Amino acid sequence: MRTLAKALAVLLLLAACSSPGRRDGGPVTLRFQSLAWQQESVAANKELVREWNATHPDVKVEYVQGSWDSVHDQLLTSFEGGEAPDVIHDASDDLADFAYGGYLADLTGLLPTRLTSDIPRSSWRTATFGPGVYGVPFLQEPRVLIANTDRLRAAKVRIPTPERPWSWAEFREVAKRLSGPGKYGVAWPLKEPVSATLNLSLSAGGQLFHRGADGRIAVRFTEGDAVVPRTVHDQVAVDHSAPASTLGSGGSDTLPGFFAGRYAMVPLGFSYRQQIVQQAPEGFPWAVLPAPAGAGGLAQGVSPQTLSVSADCPHKKEAVAFIDYLLRPQNMVRLALGDWMLPTGNRALKDPALHTARNGWATGTALAARLRPAPAQSVRGYPEWKDKVATPAYQEYYSGAIDLDELRVRLERDGNLVLARYQR
């Protein structure tokens, strides 16, 4: 019995000392949760995982499919339950609470120089919280105008380019000229109005979130913050160049009306081009145009897609090595093409495939240098602020239920009450 007890004790000790990422003394196993959802993107991610596994026998990666619709709550539950994936695909504007909450690993000192030097500092700021870096930004998506070129030519309006974009005032006038009986110059799909409004407002000098000398953040709605929402509001309620019916719609919901000629332009994320290529009628004339510019030029806020490592991951160096492999320049291009988005890496952005005029790639790539961290990027409590304060306030303003002064009061007064709870 004493011999058996000693043997059991040795087995328990070995089990306790073995790494949870290894199985029966075999290779390290990492779980990679991807949020890729488009067919080309899922295929690119899975192919890269297979290629890694074929060339790295000591570190095996398991592909786990996640969903953008539920990722925040799903990750929070998995963090609390100690079952989080090792490598986590998310968006930078979802990282703040996880980073400050200690759920994500600080990647400072783990990232290879090749990767840190290839991605611009402005992109790294989107995943930096306090002194730490909690994600690697790798894909980004500017907002653009998808336009019916026949409608624009018939109205004899100037076609904007990244070198000579429309101003917000000119954009409003163009939308009026493109409107007529049963037809609208533009359709605004604003089911999720906050990120679209805030990110486009950077072009007009808006910022909304202001950090004081004490490090605390406060909401201040300035004239620059008013340009974009006022333009949308006036196009709907004053000019009637935009329909109120699309304000509660998602981007995909507007495409049938766009193809039918009901709307001449639709502001959409760059990746919607894939749906247009797949769904547009044969020969449909469309082009990608830059979003309007204001006092801030073509500056635009983005929340890049990121790859992070769980704080509980026992093999952080191996996890970072896998991320580095995924984001080699040629692989980053594959991921960008699969998602119809722009890579953050300077070397990947130079790839000829991203500079072709076909499907508007060149226009999007020309905007890459103007992309900035989204205004809410490092704001703790942003998800609650967005859901409880900003979304209903913007929706009511765009629908005409409240005026601009009331919008300002709601965003500042109610918004600062929410943020104060996260900054005690």
C-alpha positions, -999 to +999 in steps of 0.1 A: +000+000+000+029+024+008+044+017-026+011+023-043+007+056-024+042+068-034+035+059-070+002+079-069+019+108-053+046+109-081+018+108-107-001+136-091+031+157-088+039+151-125+003+161-135+005+192-114+039+202-130+028+195-166+018+225-187-020+227-194-010+235-230+006+201-235-011+168-239+005+137-226+040+151-231+032+160-267+034+193-284+022+226-270-014+231-281-028+266-286-064+275-292-069+303-318-104+319-318-110+336-351-139+359-359-135+356-397-169+351-412-167+358-450-160+326-469-127+338-484-116+351-449-124+318-431-106+299-458-075+321-455-074+318-418-078+280-418-051+276-445-026+296-425-033+274-394-028+243-415+005+257-429+017+266-394+008+231-381+026+215-410+059+233-402+058+236-364+054+201-350+061+213-314+033+239-313-001+228-326-028+254-332-065+245-330-089+267-350-119+279-330-147+297-348-161+327-330-187+354-339-186+392-340-222+393-327-214+378-293-177+381-289-176+406-260-199+386-237-185+353-248-149+364-240-160+378-207-176+345-197-146+325-209-122+347-190-142+345-158-145+307-162-107+302-169-114+288-204-104+317-227-087+309-260-050+314-261-049+336-292-079+360-294-092+377-325-112+409-317-114+446-324-093+472-307-123+491-294-134+460-274-100+456-257-100+484-231-120+467-203-103+433-209-069+449-208-075+470-176-093+440-161-062+418-163-076+393-188-051+400-216-014+395-216+008+426-220+028+419-251+055+444-244+088+426-247+073+396-264+067+411-299+095+407-325+111+439-338+100+429-374+064+432-363+066+463-341+086+483-368+063+473-397+030+484-381+028+522-378+028+538-343-007+552-349-020+516-353-002+504-321-019+532-302-052+515-308-041+485-287-021+504-261-037+509-227-016+526-200+020+514-204+011+480-220+003+467-254-026+442-254-032+433-291-016+434-325-036+455-349-036+438-383-066+447-404-084+481-407-114+493-426-120+529-437-155+541-445-161+551-481-188+561-504-201+535-528-216+554-557-237+547-588-214+563-614-241+566-640-262+588-616-232+610-608-223+615-645-259+623-653-261+649-626-227+663-639-212+665-604-175+665-597-162+630-590-141+632-558-107+616-554-084+611-524-064+641-537-096+663-541-123+649-519-157+666-514-161+688-483-191+680-461-209+710-475-202+699-511-213+664-503-246+678-490-251+698-522-242+668-544-268+646-526-295+672-533-286+673-570-288+635-571-323+634-556-356+635-574-391+619-573-387+585-557-349+587-557-324+599-531-288+611-533-276+591-504-289+564-480-274+563-444-276+528-429-272+538-392-285+508-372-252+512-353-248+550-354-221+556-328-189+543-344-198+556-378-206+591-365-175+594-342-151+580-367-162+602-396-162+632-373-124+631-371-125+645-406-143+676-393-121+681-363-144+662-339-130+643-310-157+640-284-136+623-257-111+646-241-084+635-216-075+660-188-042+665-171-053+641-144-058+614-170-096+614-166-117+614-198-147+637-203-172+640-231-173+675-247-195+679-278-178+706-299-186+722-332-164+697-350-184+669-334-216+685-348-207+686-385-213+649-394-245+644-374-259+677-385-252+668-422-270+635-418-299+651-399-303+678-425-301+655-455-330+635-440-352+662-424-344+694-444-331+685-479-350+651-482-319+638-501-317+608-477-346+586-466-355+582-430-363+546-436-327+534-438-316+550-405-324+518-386-309+496-413-276+478-415-253+483-445-264+451-463-301+462-461-294+492-483-279+473-512-311+462-529-323+498-531-288+509-543-289+483-571-324+493-580-314+530-584-333+543-554-301+556-538-272+571-557-246+567-529-243+547-497-216+553-470-203+518-461-173+501-447-146+492-472-153+454-469-188+458-483-173+457-517-173+420-516-211+419-512-215+444-541-193+422-564-213+392-554-248+407-555-248+436-580-267+431-613-245+423-643-229+455-656-240+476-626-219+508-626-203+515-592-172+530-578-155+536-545-152+573-535-134+587-504-156+600-476-160+638-474-133+658-457-134+688-433-111+707-411-092+674-403-088+665-440-094+629-448-086+618-412-109+590-401-112+569-370-107+532-372-108+503-347-085+477-363-090+440-359-065+427-334-048+395-322-043+392-285-030+366-260-050+356-229-033+364-196-039+328-185-021+314-216+008+293-203+027+295-235+028+332-244+060+331-264+046+304-286+013+323-290+032+354-300+053+333-325+021+321-341+007+357-343+040+368-359+036+340-385+000+349-393+011+385-398+042+381-420+037+406-449+026+380-475+002+364-450-012+397-439-020+404-475-038+371-478-059+380-447-066+414-461-077+401-494-099+375-477-116+401-456-116+428-483-099+452-458-066+470-456-036+456-437-019+477-411+017+466-420+037+490-442+052+461-463+018+445-469+003+478-480+028+480-508+016+447-524+005+454-560-028+435-554-039+463-531-032+491-556-053+479-585-082+501-596-104+470-598-131+470-571-118+502-556-087+487-540-065+517-549-089+543-534-090+525-501-052+520-500-048+557-507-067+564-474-045+542-452-022+570-442-051+591-430-065+565-406-064+573-369-073+555-337-111+558-331-120+585-306-133+560-281-103+537-284-090+538-249-121+549-230-131+526-202-168+520-201-172+527-238-195+497-244-219+508-217-217+545-228-224+534-264-254+512-256-271+532-228-264+568-239-249+574-273-269+550-295-304+561-283-293+598-284-280+597-319-309+576-331-334+601-317-315+631-332-313+615-366-351+607-365-359+642-355-372+634-320-346+657-303-326+687-316-288+692-316-288+710-283-305+681-266-281+657-283-252+676-268-268+676-233-275+638-235-240+629-247-222+652-222-244+650-191-255+614-192-223+602-209-200+616-182-221+600-155-215+566-170-178+572-176-173+586-141-181+551-126-152+536-145-127+563-134-131+563-097 
